Amino acid sequence: MAMRAYAAAKRTLSVADKLTEVNWGLVLLITLCAGAGIAMLYSVAGGKMQPWALSQTIKFTVGFLVMVGVATVDVRVWMSLAYPAYALALLLLVAVVAVGHMGLGAQRWVNIGGVDLQPSELMKISLVLALARFLHGKSVEEISRPFNLGIALAMIAIPAIFVVLQPNLGTTLIIVMDGCSLLFLAGLSWWWIAPTIGSVAVAVPLIWRFALHDYQKARVETFLDPEADILGKGWNITQAKIAIGSGGSAGKGFLGGTQSRLNFLPEKQTDFIFTNFAEEFGFVGSVALLILFAVIIGYGVQIAMTARSQFARLLAMGVTLNFFFYIMINGLMVMGLIPVVGIPMPLLSYGGSAMLTVMFGFGLLLSVQIHRQVEIPRHSGGII
Amino acid sequence: MPVFDKKDKSRYTAFTRRSVAMGGGMSLVFAVLAGRLYQLQILEGDDYKVQAEDNRVSERPISPPRGRLMDRFGAELANNKRNYRVLIVSEQATQGVSEALDAIGKVIQLSDQQKKRVLGEIAANKKFVPVPVAENLSWEEFSRLNLHLPYLPGVQPDVGETRDYPFGKEMVHVLGYVGSVSPEDMDGDDGRLLDVPGFRVGKRGIEKAFDKEVRGKAGFSKVEVDAHGRVIRELGKEPGMAGQDVWLTLDCELQRFADQRLGDESAAAVVMDVENGDVLSLSSTPGFDPNWFNVGLTGPQWRDLNTSDYKPLINKVTSGIYPPGSTFKTAVALAALEAGIATPEYHVTCTGVFNFGGHAFHCWQHKGHGTLDIEGGIKNSCDVFFYETARRVGIDKIEEAARKLGLGAVTGIELPGEHSGLVPSRAWKQKTYKQTWQQGDTLSVGIGQGYVTATPLQLCQQAARLASGKAVSPRLVHSVGGRLVPRAEAPKLDFTEESLAKVRSGMNKVMNEPGGTAFAWRIVEPGLEMAGKTGTAQVRVYTQQEHEHGMHANASLDWKLRDHAMFIGFAPVQAPKYAMVCMIEHGATTAHPHVQMARDILTFAQKRDTIGKPTAYPVTSAAAPVPGKGAANATGREPG
């Protein structure tokens, strides 16, 4: 009974109380990462705030405020907003395919009131929210029933199809991985999981043969043998590896990177920003950055495991995994371990959409942490 | 635990177990990433360092050659010449940068100021960026430096391109000049080009107005470079596009003559074609040598340019606004003729003073002009005649005539920073001063004083319109990159031919009839005679004492208090071709130097026959495709 009373009290927690509850250590680590990103943007611009560092500082500041704002909102409110957010994101995704204008040869952006939005970014967060809500009420047995599983898979597949149509392979990958991870965490039976893994192993060659775009195939082929076409498609990977490798153990020092200033990478400020970091700060700096990321993720897992409601647990784990998948794919990509798929390094790469998504995710994580004592009955839809 | 039912508990356990498993998986991925970093940076690091040092592929923008500026006969007014220069790379200057600069200073001239600038630029850039030490070296200096190169580590000789203005200050107010890129030049259009070290953009004049066209499109070269950015070999090249040539309507020789004729005065002169508005020369003195800006101005040079009373940085033709003085009487006369006031019987008697509303308005001719008709009024530039005429015509009709002659609005010439001058009206005064228009205001405007102001270019346009009877406007650019700059045929002015003829006849008498105010400075060569109208633009308020006891001679006054000397004219009188304006700031003296200048310039233009000579303009294409070409393509596509 005491616990119920405590949870009830949490419902009326004031904003000030909530702010003192925030895990400021985590916030500090996040800020540290973003700071490293801004320093790198300053460096690749040849030691200038223009054109990226200043703008990124503003974007991070906005993201930071969004994060704190999101954190102070009760996790049950987020639960109520889960389906509407998913519907909105889906609508925008459809809009982007219908009317979206061309950017980098792909239809990814939609312009709302003068602001360019990437709906696929919104979808990552919305999908985590919606799936967490859907799975919240389901027991382990219920999840494994074909009907429920079918709905959950449709929730993942529909946005994935629209994103892959854009075409945006990297984001599709992340959406699918986010969704499947949540199904796994919610307790999906191994009787489903094992055969699926088996069939994917069979399907991959078929997808390669029939479903991939030429440029996607080219990226994979380039990855397999980058030296074959050193000036064309393999250029990015070869030069990225040279940048990382030449950093050596201690790096060339801040502003000392020679690879990026020679304009060898067309996307040095976005997807390949990590290479500049590795070049200037070497093995020691890069591993330190990875540890920083790992500690942030560790905090995320810890927050997820201490939350009292299934929705909050899945939500926290979902946004943490989303953050992790960015790092994984970008890291493996720039180090030449997987093909180039166009995923930014979170908190480091230049760009507003990704920054906002990541910071919004951290806001949700902190909201879970603040409201970790809140219980939500199995068949509740949250408040409001 | 009341919180969890049994089902909840089982999935909580599943969640925890699987989260831990995923945590393990994530750790594994981080381990892979760290391992890969270990492999790349520690195990293979030395290999990659060598690759980074020795063999880098870089994409560099190539600045295309800037388009030339040409005169109507094909003379190059602005072109590019080889720029022998010396750069320094600070990280390679093993003996220290200051020491290296001192060493260079022993071989070629290097001022302390230049050294300071180099040190500043080195501090602002990464240590491997080459910073120019000295530019535009002579071949002799350059080869001497090359000989000393083994003893100068970090110093690189380089051959670039630099803008050259063969005629220096004589053209500067038309052409403008180029300078290094400043933040306000960053238009996002061709950002990478603007990033090229040492890139120059147009700062004034045609160079600025047509910068985008003259600049060209950046090319890119994929090069292999060593650790210091030095190019080892070129791998591929996309040449970009050279800047487009701009052909001006100027006549280089006439322009040079006019500029030399204005000399050191603070003056302005324009010659234009009365039929189509082609500007044949456009001078504002003093000027400055635009080539200075390539080398970089010294502090004192810049200070002199900025603080001189003669304002060498200002193009007085388009940006100087002056009271038009008596040249404006031509507009008042036209208004009077059009309004039916100045009939053949219309006469005004000048006694030297005009009393109005308790004030005495004086004529410049103290003893009076006697009885005059409209042509006599213009010929003698009689103030009293125009006080009375302006009073009868009224400000509204004067404003209308002045506007038709092109005053009070920019001419639209292709130069940045043109001013519009002012033609006052009742509404304007009400709006600006919250006062109603007074008759006294009309009298001042009637002799081109008071509120009315104009630029010399507008006055030249006025002269051209009076001469041709067409609403011509000055234009300076014939074509850009072989494309004609479209220009509509000038419509006829809304004045009757009789009125215009009267004014022209008055202007003829000013120059060519004994007693005319400028008779002494007429063109005497038969067939080249000019018509004109002088003007004195008052800068200070004349005192009552002066009106009674004679004016102070301008020469006895402080330069800044002396009147401006204005002149508009056209030639030849019988069939006008050339219109011109000549203005000397604070230059009104009894010797009428501005009329002398105008006389000489118009004589030169006519003897040279600038308008009659065949031009050398390039073959221009209209927007439409060349006939025949499209048809050929269509045939080619047909199946054989």
Interface residues (C-beta under 8 A of the other chain):
Chain A: M1 M3 R4 G46 G47 S139 V140 E141 S181 F184 L185 A186 G187 I230 L231 W235 Q239 K241 I242 A243 I244 G245 S246 G247 G248 S249 L255 T258 Q259 R261 L262 N263 F264 A278 G282 F283 S286 V287 L290 F293 A294 I297 G298 V301 A304 M305 R308 Q310 R313 L314 M317 L321 F324 M328 G331 L332 M335 G336 L337 E375 R378
Chain B: P2 V3 D5 K7 D8 S10 R11 Y12 A14 F15 T16 R18 S19 M22 G23 M26 S27 V29 F30 V32 L33 A34 R36 L37 Y38 L40 Q41 I42 E44 G45 D46 D47 Y48 K49 Q51 A52 E53 R56 V57 S58 E59 R60 N125 K126 F128 V129 K222 V225 A227 G229 L235 G236
